[in-house]
């Protein structure tokens, strides 16, 4: 039951972070009048799908991200050419549906050969029906039907490229912006749950206990308060305890711990671990600071400080990764899920803090000038603003395609490395 709870909380956390990001794109695109064809969480095969207004909302199998697909961002898949035979269905005097296949089985339609069609500007289609030339006005929300799938037409004023540079930039930047807002809210929520630590620590306690290590074998539990080691009071000096453990490799130690209302004496023998110095017991030592409730004002100020400090740490991590690149320093979805599961065991307050960090990281990462990410799209918009005309869409599309392919290959490599590490 505990495992199911951890899995649920982990999946829920990723779902919220990605959904908030994509909702930012979706909301500001809709606000600018752009047709958003699909709002998807995840990639790959569909698990759940429903349509609301003009947008298809989809939950997909692979929870590695999501997208808000806007009309005009990519070449439209369904097109009509002169000379093609189609069938149209009218509502009043306007075409509401254009059928491209299975024409013989369509009822209450007009069938003819296309002589002229414009579904972007004039919204008009002309047909040759048994030698008679007929012209019809097309409804701005008309559907093209092919292979059992309906695709709404996108008049030029509903396409991404028709909007101003400012409107497009806002619809792109809104995704990371929503992640920043979510991170701030989660930092603030964590402060309300965990409180503000006081300056002086009160005791040392056991954090995570690793399986198959001396601490677990001796019966040490997470949350045990360490009072003394070998008869000596340990106080709150975690470094001193760690050095004692290192120096006691293969030598029995006697720990006195408090577990609830009980005081227990535990015999534990640290042992060596490959490629590491000294003895290890296989548990984290946590310096416990008493906390007090945060005031309303403190909640916002401390959340802001956490945003700044975490941002600095993220950029420091990027810098170190560039200076000394190693695949072992990268973590893909598998490693992120693994770490998230470990943090979920520590309680909802720690998971909330971790979710804030991930949300902030996702926002910052998406703003990096890497092809296929939001940052590179903003750069192209900046170039367009300076030049006074857009970059060739085919060239921009090629850049984003190459970037996406490289990111996808990197994700495969990192995931493979994560799986090997887990097996090892």
C-alpha positions, -999 to 999 in steps of 0.1 A, spaced: 0 0 0 28 24 8 45 16 -25 12 24 -44 10 57 -25 46 67 -34 39 58 -71 7 78 -71 23 109 -55 53 107 -79 31 104 -110 8 132 -97 37 155 -91 50 151 -127 15 155 -141 10 188 -122 43 202 -133 39 194 -170 2 203 -171 9 238 -156 37 243 -182 15 234 -212 -15 252 -198 6 284 -199 12 279 -236 -25 269 -242 -41 298 -223 -21 326 -238 -23 311 -273 -61 309 -270 -61 345 -256 -43 356 -287 -69 339 -309 -47 310 -320 -64 277 -327 -49 251 -303 -54 218 -320 -42 195 -292 -33 198 -255 -13 167 -247 4 154 -216 30 128 -224 40 113 -258 33 82 -277 0 62 -278 -32 78 -264 -45 66 -231 -74 91 -227 -87 117 -250 -117 141 -251 -126 173 -270 -136 205 -255 -145 235 -277 -119 234 -304 -91 215 -286 -84 178 -282 -72 171 -247 -50 140 -246 -32 119 -220 -4 98 -236 16 68 -225 51 82 -220 51 108 -192 82 127 -205 66 160 -212 38 174 -232 28 199 -259 1 224 -269 -1 221 -307 -10 254 -323 -24 258 -359 3 270 -383 33 260 -361 38 230 -383 27 223 -419 -10 212 -420 -12 175 -426 -47 176 -443 -48 196 -475 -71 200 -505 -58 204 -541 -75 215 -573 -88 186 -593 -95 165 -562 -130 151 -558 -146 159 -524 -180 160 -508 -193 189 -488 -221 192 -463 -239 225 -458 -255 241 -428 -275 270 -440 -254 285 -468 -220 276 -454 -199 245 -457 -195 229 -423 -178 196 -433 -156 186 -462 -152 149 -468 -120 137 -485 -126 99 -487 -155 73 -486 -175 97 -507 -200 71 -519 -211 64 -483 -217 101 -474 -253 112 -472 -269 146 -476 -237 160 -493 -228 177 -525 -201 159 -544 -178 175 -570 -144 182 -583 -125 211 -567 -118 239 -592 -106 265 -566 -102 264 -528 -90 288 -502 -94 278 -466 -71 305 -451 -82 339 -465 -113 339 -486 -128 308 -469 -143 296 -502 -145 264 -522 -156 261 -558 -168 227 -572 -176 213 -606 -208 194 -599 -218 174 -631 -206 202 -653 -221 230 -632 -198 255 -614 -209 261 -578 -192 283 -552 -197 279 -515 -186 299 -484 -168 279 -458 -175 283 -421 -144 294 -401 -147 263 -380 -155 238 -407 -141 203 -404 -122 183 -430 -129 146 -426 -104 119 -438 -97 84 -425 -123 87 -398 -106 118 -383 -119 153 -382 -95 183 -386 -107 218 -381 -96 243 -407 -74 272 -396 -81 305 -412 -50 327 -414 -61 349 -384 -63 317 -363 -27 306 -371 3 311 -349 23 330 -376 -5 356 -381 -1 370 -346 23 398 -336 58 390 -323 47 400 -288 17 377 -288 37 348 -301 65 354 -276 41 355 -247 24 323 -258 59 306 -258 73 322 -227 40 315 -207 50 278 -203 82 285 -183 65 314 -166 38 291 -152 66 268 -139 82 297 -121 48 307 -105 42 271 -95 76 268 -80 70 299 -59 36 286 -47 51 252 -38 80 268 -19 55 289 0 34 258 7 64 239 20 72 267 44 37 266 57 39 228 62 75 225 75 79 259 93 110 280 96 141 262 112 155 278 143 192 286 144 204 260 169 199 223 161 184 201 188 196 166 179 208 142 153 184 116 138 185 88 112 174 97 77 171 72 49 182 36 58 197 16 29 188 -20 24 215 -46 30 237 -23 50 247 -25 86 222 0 98 192 -20 85 207 -53 97 211 -39 132 175 -27 133 181 11 129 149 29 118 144 62 100 135 89 126 156 73 154 172 100 175 209 93 182 217 101 219 251 85 224 278 64 207 300 40 228 287 57 259 296 93 248 269 118 242 269 127 205 252 161 207 245 177 173 278 174 156 270 152 125 306 155 111 320 141 143 297 111 141 305 104 105 343 105 113 337 80 142 318 57 118 347 59 92 373 51 119 353 21 132 354 0 100 348 -37 111 347 -26 147 315 -29 168 299 3 179 272 7 206 245 33 197 219 45 221 189 58 202 155 71 212 125 58 193 93 74 204 91 69 241 116 40 241 154 42 246 172 14 228 208 2 227 219 -11 192 251 -29 183 263 -19 148 295 -27 129 304 -3 100 319 -20 70 339 -9 40 323 0 7 341 -3 -27 358 29 -39 350 47 -6 372 54 24 364 41 59 334 23 74 299 29 63 266 20 81 242 28 52 221 56 66 220 93 63 226 114 94 202 144 97 209 174 118 174 182 132 165 219 137 134 228 157 110 249 137 84 276 143 54 286 123 60 311 95 40 344 94 22 354 62 50 378 53 78 354 61 61 328 38 66 351 8 101 363 17 115 329 24 99 314 -7 115 342 -27 149 334 -11 144 298 -19 137 307 -56 169 327 -58 191 302 -40 178 273 -61 182 292 -93 218 299 -84 224 262 -77 208 252 -110 231 275 -130 261 263 -110 251 227 -119 250 237 -156 284 254 -153 300 223 -137 284 200 -163 298 221 -192 333 222 -176 334 185 -168 309 166 -188 301 131 -178 271 109 -186 271 97 -150 262 133 -139 231 133 -161 198 119 -150 169 110 -172 133 102 -164 142 69 -148 166 85 -123 143 114 -117 114 90 -109 138 70 -86 149 101 -66 113 114 -64 102 80 -50 129 82 -23 119 118 -14 82 108 -13 91 84 15 102 113 36 68 129 37 46 152 17 64 183 29 97 171 14 80 160 -18 64 195 -21 99 211 -18 113 187 -44 84 195 -67 92 232 -64 128 225 -74 118 204 -104 92 230 -116 118 258 -114 144 236 -132 119 228 -160 112 265 -164 149 274 -166 158 245 -188 131 253 -213 145 288 -217 179 276 -227 188 284 -263 187 248 -274 168 240 -306 133 226 -301 130 242 -266 111 274 -258 143 294 -255 153 288 -291 118 297 -303 121 330 -284 155 336 -301 139 332 -336 112 357 -325 138 381 -314 156 378 -347 123 385 -365 117 416 -344 151 429 -353 149 421 -390 113 431 -394 105 399 -411 103 362 -400 130 336 -405 122 312 -433 98 287 -416 114 258 -433 148 266 -420 135 273 -385 115 240 -386 147 221 -397 166 236 -368 139 226 -343 136 191 -358 174 185 -355 174 198 -320 144 176 -310 161 146 -325 193 153 -306 175 157 -273 156 125 -280 188 106 -286 203 121 -255 173 110 -235 176 75 -248 213 74 -239 207 88 -204 178 64 -198 199 35 -209 227 46 -185 201 50 -157 189 15 -162 224 0 -162 231 19 -130 200 5 -114 208 -30 -125 244 -26 -112 
